[in-house]
Amino acid sequence: MNEGLSYIVPVYNEENGIAATIERLRAALIQLGIPYEIIIVNDGSRDQSRDKVEAIGGDDLRLISHPTNIGYGSALKSGIKIAKYEWIGIVDADGTYAIEALPLLVERMNQGFDMVVAARRNVLRLDKPIKRMFRRILIFSLNLLVGARIEDPNSGFRLFTKKLALTFFPFLCNTFSFTTSLTVFALGERFFVSYIPLDYSIRTGKSKVRHFRDSLRMMQLVLQGITFFNPIKFYLIMTLGFFIAFFIPSLFALALSMPWLSVLWLFSGALACVLVGLGVLADVIRISTLGRESV
C-alpha cells in the first residue's frame, strides 16, 4: 500500500458548498507534503454539485457518481473501496468543519493512532434543546455500551486507517450513522482512537439527516457488530434488559396478586429476547457467510 492520504468527500445536493470545500481541502493537503488524492462521491445529487466538481478538475481529484442517492455511509464506502492510500480522511461538504486544522489530525495519526476525530466542542451549544437532549442520551448510552470514553461519536471530520474501516466494513451503517458505528467498533475492539477538540460552524444548505430512522439503523448495526466481535457482551446486555423490563415487573405483578399478568409478562419477555437473539445471530451468520468486504 502506498504511503499517503486519500480524502473522501461525500456529496448530496451541496452545490453551494462543494467548490469552497475542495479548495480549502486541497490547500490543507498540499501543505502536508505527502502524496494525496481527493475523492468526491456524488451520491445522486439532483442539483449542480457534479458540474461544479467537474469544472474544478485537477490530477489530484477523482469523481465517483452514483445514479441515485443511496446514503452517506454508502458514499463513504464507495470512496474507501477505490482509495489507493492507507490513510483515509473524510469531511462533509457543508462548510461546518475547520479543514485548515487537518495538519493537527495528521500529526496525531503519526503518533500511532488508528483513528483521529475532530471532536466538535461547541456542537451542544448549537443544537436545539430536543436535539441536544437526544445527543447527550446517545453519547451516554454508547459510553455505557462500549465501556470507553466517546467524546463525539458522529463527527464527520476525521482520519482513520483503511485497515480499520475494512475490519468492520459489513457492519458500518450506510446512512449518516456510518461515523458512529465506526467509532463504536473501533473503541469496542480497542483500536487506538484520539480526539482533537475543534469548533463547529453553521452548515451551508439544508441538513439531510433523518435522526430517528438513522439512529434505529445504527443501533441495529451496533448490536450486530457486538454479537460478531463480542457475543458474550451482547447476551449479557440482553439478559440485564430482560431482568429490568420483564422479570422484576412480573415479580411486582405476582406480589399484587396478579399471577396471570405476571406469567404473561414474563413469557412475553422471554419470547421476545429469544426471537431478537436468534434474529441478530442469524444476520451475523449471514454477513459472515458473505465474507468481509475487501478491495
KALIN-V480356 format. One record per backbone hydrogen bond with DSSP energy under -1.0 kcal/mol. NH is the residue of the N-H (numbers start at 1). CO is the residue of the C=O. Records with the same first field share a line. If there is no record, write none. Layout:
NH = CO, CO
This chain:
5 = 35
6 = 87
7 = 37
8 = 89
9 = 39
11 = 41
17 = 14
18 = 14
21 = 17
22 = 18
23 = 19
24 = 20
25 = 21
26 = 22
27 = 23
28 = 24
29 = 25
30 = 26
31 = 27
37 = 5
38 = 60
39 = 7
40 = 62
41 = 9
42 = 64
43 = 11
44 = 42
52 = 48
53 = 49
54 = 50
55 = 51
56 = 52
57 = 53
61 = 58
62 = 38
64 = 40
66 = 42
74 = 174
75 = 71
76 = 72
77 = 73
78 = 74
79 = 75
80 = 76
81 = 77
82 = 78
86 = 2
87 = 4
88 = 160
89 = 6
90 = 158
91 = 8
99 = 97
101 = 98
102 = 99
104 = 101
105 = 101
106 = 102
107 = 103
108 = 104
109 = 105
110 = 106
111 = 108
112 = 109
114 = 192
115 = 192
116 = 159
117 = 194
118 = 157
119 = 117, 196
121 = 119, 198
123 = 120
126 = 122
127 = 123
132 = 128
133 = 129
134 = 130
135 = 131
136 = 132
137 = 133
138 = 134
139 = 135
140 = 136
141 = 137
142 = 138
143 = 139
144 = 140
145 = 141
146 = 142
147 = 143
158 = 90
159 = 116
160 = 88
161 = 114
162 = 86
165 = 161
166 = 162
167 = 163
171 = 168
172 = 169
178 = 175
181 = 177
182 = 178
183 = 179
184 = 180
185 = 181
186 = 182
187 = 183
188 = 184
189 = 185
190 = 187
191 = 186
194 = 115
196 = 117
198 = 119
201 = 96
204 = 94
214 = 210
215 = 211
216 = 212
217 = 213
218 = 214
219 = 215
220 = 216
221 = 217
222 = 218
223 = 219
224 = 220
225 = 221
226 = 222
227 = 223
228 = 224
229 = 225
230 = 226
234 = 230
235 = 231
236 = 232
237 = 233
238 = 234
239 = 235
240 = 236
241 = 237
242 = 238
243 = 239
244 = 240
245 = 241
246 = 242
247 = 242
248 = 243
250 = 246
251 = 247
252 = 248
253 = 249
254 = 250
255 = 251
256 = 252
257 = 254
258 = 253
262 = 258
263 = 259
264 = 260
265 = 261
266 = 262
267 = 263
268 = 264
269 = 265
270 = 266
271 = 267
272 = 268
273 = 269
274 = 270
275 = 271
276 = 272
277 = 273
278 = 274
279 = 275
280 = 276
281 = 277
282 = 278
283 = 279
284 = 280
285 = 281
286 = 282
287 = 283
288 = 284
289 = 285
290 = 286
291 = 287
